[in-house]
Amino acid sequence: MQAEAMVACAHCGMHFPASEAIADASGAVFCSAEHRRLHAS
């Protein structure tokens, strides 16, 4: 098993696997579409 890169949500700071990240147009990453939406508000 190979280790996967972890990233932090730009909204809540939670760390999660990079493969699950949802990015916005500026390249910020989020743990969910809801946090991406909230961050844009």
BELDADA-V675354 format. One record per pair of residues at least 4 apart in sequence whose ideal C-beta (glycine too) atoms are under 6 Angstrom apart, sorted by the first residue. I is the first residue (numbers start at 1). GAP is how many residues later the second one is. Records with the same first field share a line. If there is no record, write none. Layout:
BEGIN
I: GAP / GAP
END
This chain:
BEGIN
4: 13
5: 13
6: 9
7: 11 / 14 / 22
8: 5 / 7
9: 5 / 21 / 22 / 26
10: 18 / 20 / 29
11: 19 / 24 / 27 / 28
14: 17
16: 4 / 15
21: 8
22: 8 / 11 / 14
23: 4 / 6
24: 4 / 12
30: 5 / 6
31: 4
END
